[in-house]
Amino acid sequence: MPTWLLFLGPTLIWASTWHVILYQLGQVPVLNSVGWRFALAAAVLAGLARWQGQSLKLPKSAHGLMLAAGVVQYSGNYWAVYESERYIPSGLVAVLFALMVFGNALGAWWAFGQKSSRGFLLAALGGVAGVALVFWPEIAASGARPQAGYGLAIGLGAVLAACIGNVLTLTLTRRGLSLLPILAWSMGYGAAFLLLLSVVSGVGLQFDWRWPYVLSWLYLSLFGTVIAFVLYFKLAQRQGPARAALMGVVIPVIALTISALFEGWQPTPMALAGMLMCVGSVWLAQRQAAAS
């Protein structure tokens, strides 16, 4: 599969999930919705692995890392994103996740000895600045929120969880284990943790059988999870997790374009300048990485 498709596929899918998640909010608790999402994704990934002739029997030593990846990345990360948005604007969360390129770069250097060039990091920083420019009105107003500090801490925790999960998954693939079984087990552990937490905490197990919820659940599970994560990790294997995380700079640009089409969002000159800055910075960062 060409590298550009490995990058563009998850970017377009995850950008669209910002809008699709709106259909998951309301009737069903977040713990349930995220749990059902990863439960279905885990089952589909297991089926795909068996269809390709890959065994789901992995070494016992791998299950500890897969359990950690499931709890950290597919439950803690997603719960923290929803929780942080209760206290800070979604635009600030987008800026935090644009910073993931630096967390992934640090993780790749620490775990695998992969170093990112100074030019790449500077270009990536320009992309983060572009995201901040896009959402500047929201960011500037976040200080008026009484618990903005808590929301910011939770959001940073979500980014850290995602970076740790990336390192855990790539560590397993570097041991020669196949990606599909790793993701199936990891997401299965993450879903089990969330649904068990729902029961223990008294939230219970709930589902909404109305078609907007069901269709959004299917899209988020099959496209936003199975396809997007498989392509993302294949890109991270090929180019390193830092370059793969550059999609976090482009995703807000596409997501806001979708918002303009379906939700009536109207871009300001500052937002348009930030969007152009995001795209230009990613292009420059890719060139810097290819040249190093």
BADORO-809200 format. One record per residue (C-alpha): residue number from 1; x, y negated, z negated. Coordinates in Angstrom, 1 decimal. Layout:
BEGIN
[NUM, [X, Y, Z]]
...
***
This chain:
BEGIN
[1, [0.0, 0.0, 0.0]]
[2, [1.5, -3.4, 0.9]]
[3, [2.7, -5.6, -2.0]]
[4, [0.5, -8.5, -1.0]]
[5, [-2.6, -6.3, -1.4]]
[6, [-1.5, -5.1, -4.8]]
[7, [-1.3, -8.7, -5.9]]
[8, [-4.4, -10.1, -4.1]]
[9, [-6.7, -7.2, -5.0]]
[10, [-6.7, -7.6, -8.8]]
[11, [-6.5, -11.4, -8.5]]
[12, [-9.8, -11.6, -6.5]]
[13, [-11.5, -8.9, -8.7]]
[14, [-10.5, -10.4, -12.0]]
[15, [-11.4, -13.9, -10.8]]
[16, [-14.9, -12.7, -10.0]]
[17, [-15.3, -11.0, -13.4]]
[18, [-15.4, -14.4, -15.1]]
[19, [-18.8, -14.9, -13.5]]
[20, [-20.0, -11.3, -13.8]]
[21, [-19.3, -11.1, -17.6]]
[22, [-22.1, -13.7, -18.0]]
[23, [-24.6, -11.0, -17.3]]
[24, [-23.2, -8.9, -20.1]]
[25, [-23.7, -11.5, -22.8]]
[26, [-26.9, -11.8, -24.9]]
[27, [-28.7, -8.6, -25.7]]
[28, [-25.8, -6.2, -26.3]]
[29, [-23.1, -6.8, -28.8]]
[30, [-19.6, -7.5, -27.4]]
[31, [-18.1, -4.4, -29.1]]
[32, [-20.7, -2.2, -27.3]]
[33, [-20.3, -3.9, -23.9]]
[34, [-16.5, -3.7, -23.8]]
[35, [-16.7, -0.1, -25.2]]
[36, [-19.1, 1.1, -22.5]]
[37, [-17.0, -0.6, -19.8]]
[38, [-13.9, 1.3, -20.7]]
[39, [-15.7, 4.5, -21.4]]
[40, [-17.0, 4.6, -17.9]]
[41, [-13.6, 3.5, -16.5]]
[42, [-11.8, 6.3, -18.4]]
[43, [-14.2, 8.9, -17.1]]
[44, [-13.8, 7.7, -13.5]]
[45, [-10.0, 7.6, -13.8]]
[46, [-10.0, 11.1, -15.2]]
[47, [-12.1, 12.3, -12.3]]
[48, [-9.8, 10.5, -9.8]]
[49, [-6.8, 12.1, -11.4]]
[50, [-8.2, 15.6, -11.1]]
[51, [-9.4, 14.9, -7.6]]
[52, [-5.8, 14.1, -6.7]]
[53, [-4.6, 17.2, -8.3]]
[54, [-3.0, 15.4, -11.3]]
[55, [-3.2, 17.2, -14.7]]
[56, [-4.8, 15.4, -17.6]]
[57, [-2.6, 17.4, -20.0]]
[58, [0.2, 15.0, -21.0]]
[59, [2.9, 15.6, -23.6]]
[60, [1.9, 15.2, -27.3]]
[61, [4.6, 12.5, -27.6]]
[62, [2.8, 10.4, -25.0]]
[63, [-0.5, 10.3, -26.9]]
[64, [0.8, 8.1, -29.6]]
[65, [1.8, 5.4, -27.0]]
[66, [-1.5, 5.9, -25.1]]
[67, [-3.5, 5.5, -28.3]]
[68, [-1.5, 2.3, -29.1]]
[69, [-2.1, 1.0, -25.6]]
[70, [-5.8, 1.7, -25.9]]
[71, [-6.3, 0.0, -29.2]]
[72, [-4.1, -2.9, -28.4]]
[73, [-4.8, -3.7, -24.7]]
[74, [-8.3, -2.3, -24.0]]
[75, [-10.0, -3.1, -27.3]]
[76, [-8.0, -5.6, -29.3]]
[77, [-7.1, -7.7, -26.3]]
[78, [-10.7, -7.9, -24.9]]
[79, [-12.3, -8.4, -28.3]]
[80, [-9.9, -11.2, -29.0]]
[81, [-10.7, -13.0, -25.7]]
[82, [-14.5, -12.9, -26.5]]
[83, [-13.8, -14.0, -30.1]]
[84, [-11.5, -16.8, -29.2]]
[85, [-14.0, -18.3, -26.8]]
[86, [-16.4, -18.8, -29.7]]
[87, [-14.0, -21.4, -31.1]]
[88, [-12.1, -22.9, -28.2]]
[89, [-13.1, -23.6, -24.5]]
[90, [-12.7, -20.9, -21.9]]
[91, [-10.3, -23.2, -20.1]]
[92, [-7.8, -23.2, -22.9]]
[93, [-8.0, -19.4, -23.0]]
[94, [-7.2, -19.4, -19.2]]
[95, [-4.1, -21.5, -20.0]]
[96, [-3.1, -19.1, -22.7]]
[97, [-3.3, -16.1, -20.3]]
[98, [-1.3, -18.0, -17.7]]
[99, [1.5, -17.9, -20.3]]
[100, [1.4, -14.1, -20.0]]
[101, [4.0, -14.4, -17.3]]
[102, [6.6, -15.4, -20.0]]
[103, [5.4, -12.7, -22.4]]
[104, [5.7, -10.1, -19.7]]
[105, [9.2, -11.4, -18.7]]
[106, [10.3, -11.2, -22.3]]
[107, [8.9, -7.7, -22.7]]
[108, [10.5, -6.5, -19.4]]
[109, [13.9, -7.9, -20.5]]
[110, [13.6, -6.3, -24.0]]
[111, [12.2, -2.9, -23.0]]
[112, [13.7, -2.3, -19.5]]
[113, [16.5, -4.8, -19.1]]
[114, [14.8, -6.6, -16.3]]
[115, [15.8, -10.3, -16.2]]
[116, [13.8, -13.1, -14.6]]
[117, [15.8, -15.9, -12.9]]
[118, [15.7, -19.5, -14.3]]
[119, [14.1, -20.6, -11.0]]
[120, [11.3, -18.1, -11.3]]
[121, [10.5, -19.1, -14.9]]
[122, [10.6, -22.8, -14.0]]
[123, [8.2, -22.3, -11.1]]
[124, [5.9, -20.2, -13.3]]
[125, [6.0, -23.0, -15.8]]
[126, [4.7, -25.3, -13.1]]
[127, [1.8, -22.9, -12.5]]
[128, [0.9, -23.0, -16.2]]
[129, [1.0, -26.8, -16.1]]
[130, [-1.4, -26.6, -13.1]]
[131, [-3.8, -24.5, -15.0]]
[132, [-3.7, -26.9, -17.9]]
[133, [-4.4, -29.8, -15.5]]
[134, [-7.4, -28.0, -14.1]]
[135, [-8.9, -27.5, -17.5]]
[136, [-7.6, -30.7, -19.2]]
[137, [-11.0, -32.2, -20.1]]
[138, [-11.9, -29.0, -22.0]]
[139, [-8.5, -28.8, -23.6]]
[140, [-8.5, -32.5, -24.7]]
[141, [-12.0, -32.0, -26.3]]
[142, [-11.0, -28.8, -28.2]]
[143, [-9.4, -30.7, -31.0]]
[144, [-12.9, -31.8, -32.1]]
[145, [-13.9, -28.2, -32.8]]
[146, [-13.6, -27.4, -36.5]]
[147, [-12.1, -24.0, -36.1]]
[148, [-10.0, -24.6, -33.0]]
[149, [-6.8, -23.5, -34.7]]
[150, [-8.3, -20.1, -35.5]]
[151, [-9.5, -19.7, -31.9]]
[152, [-6.1, -20.7, -30.6]]
[153, [-4.5, -18.1, -32.8]]
[154, [-6.9, -15.4, -31.7]]
[155, [-6.3, -16.3, -28.1]]
[156, [-2.5, -16.1, -28.5]]
[157, [-3.1, -12.7, -30.2]]
[158, [-5.0, -11.6, -27.1]]
[159, [-2.1, -12.6, -24.8]]
[160, [0.4, -10.8, -27.1]]
[161, [-1.8, -7.7, -27.1]]
[162, [-1.9, -7.7, -23.3]]
[163, [1.8, -8.0, -23.0]]
[164, [2.4, -5.2, -25.5]]
[165, [0.0, -3.0, -23.7]]
[166, [1.8, -3.6, -20.4]]
[167, [5.1, -2.5, -21.9]]
[168, [3.6, 0.6, -23.4]]
[169, [2.0, 1.7, -20.2]]
[170, [5.0, 1.0, -18.1]]
[171, [7.2, 2.9, -20.6]]
[172, [5.1, 6.0, -20.0]]
[173, [5.3, 5.7, -16.2]]
[174, [9.1, 5.3, -16.5]]
[175, [9.1, 8.7, -18.2]]
[176, [7.7, 10.2, -15.0]]
[177, [4.1, 10.5, -16.1]]
[178, [1.4, 9.7, -13.5]]
[179, [-0.5, 6.4, -13.8]]
[180, [-4.0, 7.6, -13.5]]
[181, [-3.9, 10.1, -16.4]]
[182, [-2.1, 7.5, -18.6]]
[183, [-4.9, 4.9, -17.9]]
[184, [-7.6, 7.4, -18.4]]
[185, [-6.4, 8.4, -21.8]]
[186, [-5.5, 4.9, -22.9]]
[187, [-8.9, 3.5, -21.9]]
[188, [-10.7, 6.4, -23.4]]
[189, [-8.9, 5.8, -26.7]]
[190, [-9.7, 2.1, -26.5]]
[191, [-13.4, 2.8, -25.8]]
[192, [-13.6, 5.3, -28.6]]
[193, [-12.1, 2.8, -31.0]]
[194, [-14.5, 0.1, -30.1]]
[195, [-17.6, 2.3, -30.2]]
[196, [-16.5, 3.8, -33.5]]
[197, [-16.0, 0.4, -34.9]]
[198, [-19.5, -0.6, -33.7]]
[199, [-20.9, 2.3, -35.7]]
[200, [-18.8, 1.7, -38.8]]
[201, [-19.4, -2.0, -38.9]]
[202, [-23.2, -1.6, -38.6]]
[203, [-23.5, -3.0, -35.2]]
[204, [-24.7, 0.4, -33.8]]
[205, [-24.7, 1.6, -30.3]]
[206, [-26.9, -0.5, -27.9]]
[207, [-27.3, -0.7, -24.2]]
[208, [-29.4, -2.8, -21.9]]
[209, [-31.1, -0.9, -19.0]]
[210, [-32.2, -3.9, -17.1]]
[211, [-30.6, -4.1, -13.7]]
[212, [-28.5, -7.3, -14.2]]
[213, [-26.7, -5.7, -17.2]]
[214, [-26.4, -2.3, -15.5]]
[215, [-25.0, -3.7, -12.2]]
[216, [-22.6, -6.0, -14.0]]
[217, [-21.4, -3.0, -16.2]]
[218, [-20.8, -0.9, -13.1]]
[219, [-18.9, -3.7, -11.4]]
[220, [-16.8, -4.5, -14.4]]
[221, [-16.0, -0.8, -15.0]]
[222, [-15.3, 0.3, -11.4]]
[223, [-13.8, -2.8, -9.9]]
[224, [-12.8, -5.0, -12.8]]
[225, [-11.2, -2.1, -14.6]]
[226, [-10.4, 1.0, -12.5]]
[227, [-9.4, -0.6, -9.3]]
[228, [-7.9, -3.8, -10.7]]
[229, [-5.8, -2.1, -13.4]]
[230, [-4.5, 0.6, -11.0]]
[231, [-3.4, -2.0, -8.5]]
[232, [-2.0, -4.3, -11.2]]
[233, [0.2, -1.6, -12.7]]
[234, [1.4, -0.3, -9.3]]
[235, [2.5, -3.9, -8.6]]
[236, [4.2, -4.1, -12.0]]
[237, [6.0, -0.9, -11.3]]
[238, [7.2, -2.2, -7.9]]
[239, [8.0, -5.8, -8.8]]
[240, [8.2, -6.0, -12.5]]
[241, [5.5, -7.1, -15.1]]
[242, [6.6, -10.8, -14.9]]
[243, [5.8, -11.2, -11.2]]
[244, [2.6, -9.2, -11.6]]
[245, [1.5, -11.6, -14.3]]
[246, [1.6, -14.5, -11.8]]
[247, [-1.9, -13.6, -10.8]]
[248, [-2.9, -15.1, -14.1]]
[249, [-2.1, -18.5, -12.6]]
[250, [-4.1, -17.9, -9.5]]
[251, [-7.2, -16.3, -11.1]]
[252, [-8.5, -19.6, -12.6]]
[253, [-8.4, -21.2, -9.2]]
[254, [-10.5, -18.5, -7.5]]
[255, [-12.8, -18.2, -10.5]]
[256, [-13.6, -21.9, -10.4]]
[257, [-14.2, -21.7, -6.7]]
[258, [-16.8, -19.0, -7.5]]
[259, [-18.2, -21.2, -10.2]]
[260, [-18.6, -24.0, -7.8]]
[261, [-20.5, -21.8, -5.4]]
[262, [-22.8, -20.0, -8.0]]
[263, [-22.8, -22.1, -11.1]]
[264, [-22.7, -25.7, -9.8]]
[265, [-19.2, -26.6, -11.1]]
[266, [-18.0, -29.8, -9.4]]
[267, [-14.2, -30.2, -9.1]]
[268, [-12.6, -33.5, -10.1]]
[269, [-9.5, -35.0, -8.4]]
[270, [-7.4, -33.8, -11.4]]
[271, [-8.8, -30.3, -11.1]]
[272, [-8.1, -30.1, -7.4]]
[273, [-4.5, -31.4, -8.0]]
[274, [-4.1, -28.7, -10.6]]
[275, [-5.4, -26.0, -8.3]]
[276, [-2.9, -27.0, -5.6]]
[277, [-0.2, -27.0, -8.2]]
[278, [-1.1, -23.5, -9.3]]
[279, [-1.0, -22.1, -5.7]]
[280, [2.2, -23.9, -4.9]]
[281, [4.0, -22.8, -8.0]]
[282, [3.1, -19.1, -7.5]]
[283, [4.4, -19.3, -3.9]]
[284, [7.6, -20.9, -5.2]]
[285, [8.0, -18.4, -8.0]]
[286, [7.6, -15.5, -5.6]]
[287, [10.3, -16.9, -3.3]]
[288, [12.6, -17.4, -6.3]]
[289, [12.1, -13.8, -7.5]]
[290, [12.6, -12.4, -4.0]]
[291, [15.9, -14.4, -3.6]]
[292, [17.3, -13.3, -7.0]]
***
